[in-house]
Amino acid sequence: MGEMREFCKEIVQKHKDTFDGENIRDLVDAYLFEIAQAKQDGRADQLFEGKDPDRQIYQIIGDLYSAGTETVKTTLQWAVVYMLHHPEVMKAVQDELDQVRLRPSLTLPLTLNLI
């Protein structure tokens, strides 16, 4: 968990270093903007039930990252299970991957449709 926390800290720090309240780029910027507004309005202690805002954003980033990786993992697992039950599809996907390896400019329509 330490690596993930450091990863989140780096993301937040980069956003803090380049933050521009007039140009909200993503969720982290929106979060930092809200914290700044709350401090300006004198309600910072009301955010997140008084919990540390940095710790909360690390948790949010971690949750989003985990959700994304879990979705990808599950999709790939089902694709493998499907191919185990349909060896002709597995062979076609393998052939397609072999062709792309030899000619990188090709696309992967069958593989992409499977996933």
Buried (B, 14 or more C-beta within 10 A) or exposed (E): EEEEBEBBBEBBEEBEEEBEEEEBEEEBBEBBBEBEEBEEEEEBEEBBEEEEBBEBBBBBBBEEBEEEEEEEEEEEEEBEEEBEEEEEBBEBBEEBBEEBEEEEEEEBEBBEEBE
